[in-house]
Amino acid sequence: MTATALAIEQAVNTSHYPLAEPDGLAWRSAVARVRAELAADGCSVLRDFIRPARLTTLGEQCASIAGRAYDEVRTVNVYNTAPDPSLPPDHPAHLTMARGNSFVARVDIPDDFLIHRLYLDHGFQRFLAACLEVPRIHPLADPYAGLCLNVVEPGREHPWHFDTNEYAVSMVTQAPDSGGVFEYCPGIRTPSEEHLDDVAAVLAGRGEHLVRRLALRPGDLQVFRGRYSLHRVTRVAGETARHSAIFSYSERGDIVGSPERTRQLFGRVAPAHLAPRGRLDGLLD
């Protein structure tokens, strides 16, 4: 066993999530539960994925780099696309919101941090692929968005949006004093249909029946189909920021974000973003 594998085994609650034992009963049970919850709800939460003894390390590591986040409050729409006057007047892309959260890019997360080692761990990837019922998943080719730390300071929020990648895996590493609730609308769009009326209803506050809420704790792992589920983090209150690690994968190994989306989130682009090598579908970004 390598030093990296040993560190992952020490951090992950292997009695419930034995990443190195894909043929074991506990592994199969966890996978079956995640599959069932994804099918029913578009989201699954693996409680206490990280051992309680490692939560302090997890939180302190991520807090130590939170200051590296690109911090700029921007006016965005739900698709994070540029204004398009050619769209119909009632299109939800015309509704703008203030995005107050910020992101630490993968290139600014030290390789030896727990979240970075977990992101690249083959056992973790194999487990997630089984949960998602795909043969294999790959880290994104995007040097910024594949793994990032989402920072929501008190008084700010991460407004309604869709993810660029098919599915996202996230973990709160620091909980706020209050607020910062994860809300989502599972399967509100499909790979072939935007369902603009439903999206518009949620943005206008008329879609409460489509919205679900989650109370997430540090160390809980969330598996989520974010490409097709509208979601947000509500306004954070109190004195403590909300930090969460976002692990993004794809069935393909060539996915990168668009230049527009990347500049919004990280304030810069890399050469990979100027000539994107892959798109998942024809949906708005």
LINPEPE-V143045 format. One record per pair of residues at least 4 apart in sequence whose C-alpha atoms are under 7 Angstrom apart, sorted by the first residue. I is the first residue (numbers start at 1). J is the second residue. If there is no record, write none. Layout:
BEGIN
I & J
I & J
END
This chain:
BEGIN
1 & 5
1 & 6
2 & 6
3 & 7
4 & 8
5 & 9
6 & 10
7 & 11
8 & 12
8 & 118
9 & 14
11 & 50
11 & 51
11 & 54
12 & 49
12 & 50
12 & 51
13 & 17
13 & 48
13 & 49
13 & 50
13 & 51
14 & 18
14 & 19
16 & 26
17 & 26
17 & 27
17 & 30
18 & 26
18 & 27
19 & 123
19 & 124
19 & 127
20 & 123
21 & 27
22 & 27
23 & 27
23 & 28
24 & 28
25 & 29
26 & 30
27 & 31
28 & 32
29 & 33
30 & 34
31 & 35
31 & 130
31 & 131
32 & 36
33 & 37
34 & 38
34 & 44
34 & 131
35 & 39
35 & 131
35 & 132
36 & 40
37 & 41
37 & 42
37 & 43
37 & 44
38 & 42
38 & 43
38 & 44
41 & 186
42 & 186
42 & 187
42 & 224
42 & 225
43 & 223
43 & 224
43 & 225
44 & 222
44 & 223
44 & 224
45 & 220
45 & 221
45 & 222
45 & 223
46 & 220
46 & 221
46 & 222
47 & 220
47 & 221
48 & 219
48 & 220
49 & 219
49 & 220
49 & 221
50 & 54
50 & 55
50 & 219
50 & 220
51 & 55
54 & 58
55 & 59
55 & 219
56 & 60
57 & 61
58 & 62
58 & 114
58 & 173
59 & 63
59 & 173
59 & 174
60 & 64
61 & 113
62 & 66
62 & 173
66 & 104
66 & 151
68 & 104
69 & 102
69 & 103
69 & 104
70 & 102
70 & 103
70 & 104
70 & 266
70 & 267
71 & 102
73 & 98
73 & 99
73 & 100
74 & 98
74 & 99
74 & 100
75 & 96
75 & 97
75 & 98
75 & 99
76 & 80
76 & 96
76 & 97
76 & 98
76 & 99
77 & 81
77 & 93
77 & 94
77 & 95
77 & 96
77 & 97
78 & 93
78 & 160
78 & 161
78 & 162
79 & 93
79 & 161
79 & 162
79 & 284
79 & 285
80 & 261
80 & 285
81 & 285
87 & 91
92 & 196
92 & 199
92 & 200
97 & 159
99 & 157
99 & 158
99 & 159
100 & 152
100 & 156
100 & 157
100 & 158
101 & 150
101 & 151
101 & 152
101 & 153
101 & 156
101 & 157
101 & 158
102 & 150
102 & 151
102 & 152
102 & 265
103 & 148
103 & 149
103 & 150
103 & 151
103 & 265
103 & 266
104 & 108
104 & 148
104 & 149
104 & 150
105 & 109
105 & 144
105 & 145
105 & 147
105 & 148
105 & 149
105 & 266
106 & 143
106 & 144
106 & 145
106 & 146
106 & 147
106 & 148
107 & 143
107 & 144
111 & 116
111 & 117
112 & 116
112 & 117
113 & 117
114 & 118
115 & 119
116 & 120
117 & 121
118 & 124
119 & 247
121 & 125
122 & 126
123 & 127
124 & 128
125 & 129
125 & 137
126 & 130
126 & 136
127 & 131
128 & 132
129 & 133
129 & 134
129 & 135
129 & 136
129 & 137
130 & 134
136 & 251
137 & 249
137 & 250
137 & 251
138 & 249
138 & 250
138 & 251
138 & 252
138 & 253
139 & 146
139 & 248
139 & 249
139 & 250
139 & 253
140 & 146
140 & 248
140 & 249
140 & 250
140 & 253
140 & 254
140 & 255
140 & 256
141 & 253
141 & 254
141 & 255
141 & 256
142 & 146
142 & 255
142 & 256
142 & 257
142 & 272
146 & 247
146 & 248
146 & 249
147 & 246
147 & 247
147 & 248
148 & 245
148 & 246
149 & 243
149 & 244
149 & 245
149 & 246
150 & 243
150 & 244
150 & 245
151 & 241
151 & 242
151 & 243
151 & 244
152 & 156
152 & 157
152 & 236
152 & 241
152 & 242
152 & 243
153 & 236
153 & 241
153 & 242
154 & 236
154 & 237
154 & 238
154 & 239
154 & 240
154 & 241
155 & 235
155 & 236
155 & 237
156 & 235
156 & 236
157 & 233
157 & 234
157 & 235
157 & 236
158 & 232
158 & 233
158 & 234
159 & 232
159 & 233
160 & 230
160 & 231
160 & 232
161 & 230
161 & 231
161 & 232
162 & 226
162 & 227
162 & 228
162 & 229
162 & 230
162 & 231
163 & 226
163 & 227
164 & 227
164 & 257
164 & 285
165 & 227
165 & 248
165 & 250
166 & 225
166 & 226
166 & 227
166 & 250
167 & 224
167 & 225
167 & 226
167 & 227
167 & 248
167 & 249
168 & 223
168 & 224
168 & 225
168 & 226
168 & 246
168 & 247
168 & 248
168 & 249
169 & 221
169 & 222
169 & 223
169 & 224
169 & 246
169 & 247
169 & 248
170 & 221
170 & 222
170 & 223
170 & 244
170 & 245
170 & 246
170 & 247
171 & 218
171 & 219
171 & 220
171 & 221
171 & 222
171 & 244
171 & 245
171 & 246
172 & 216
172 & 217
172 & 218
172 & 219
172 & 220
172 & 243
172 & 244
172 & 245
173 & 218
173 & 219
173 & 243
173 & 244
173 & 245
174 & 218
174 & 242
174 & 243
174 & 244
175 & 217
175 & 218
175 & 242
175 & 243
176 & 180
176 & 236
176 & 240
176 & 241
176 & 242
177 & 237
177 & 238
177 & 239
177 & 240
178 & 236
178 & 237
178 & 238
179 & 234
179 & 235
179 & 236
179 & 237
180 & 233
180 & 234
180 & 235
180 & 236
180 & 242
181 & 213
181 & 214
181 & 215
181 & 233
181 & 234
182 & 213
182 & 214
182 & 215
182 & 232
182 & 233
182 & 234
183 & 211
183 & 212
183 & 213
183 & 214
183 & 231
183 & 232
183 & 233
184 & 211
184 & 212
184 & 213
184 & 229
184 & 230
184 & 231
184 & 232
185 & 210
185 & 211
185 & 212
185 & 229
185 & 230
185 & 231
186 & 229
186 & 230
187 & 228
187 & 229
188 & 195
188 & 228
188 & 229
188 & 230
189 & 193
189 & 194
189 & 195
189 & 228
189 & 229
190 & 194
190 & 228
191 & 281
191 & 283
195 & 199
196 & 200
197 & 201
198 & 202
199 & 203
200 & 204
201 & 205
201 & 206
201 & 207
202 & 206
202 & 207
202 & 208
207 & 211
216 & 220
225 & 229
226 & 230
254 & 277
254 & 278
255 & 277
255 & 278
255 & 279
256 & 273
256 & 276
256 & 277
256 & 278
257 & 261
257 & 262
257 & 273
258 & 262
258 & 273
258 & 276
259 & 263
259 & 269
259 & 273
259 & 274
260 & 264
261 & 265
262 & 266
262 & 268
262 & 269
263 & 267
263 & 268
263 & 269
269 & 273
272 & 276
END
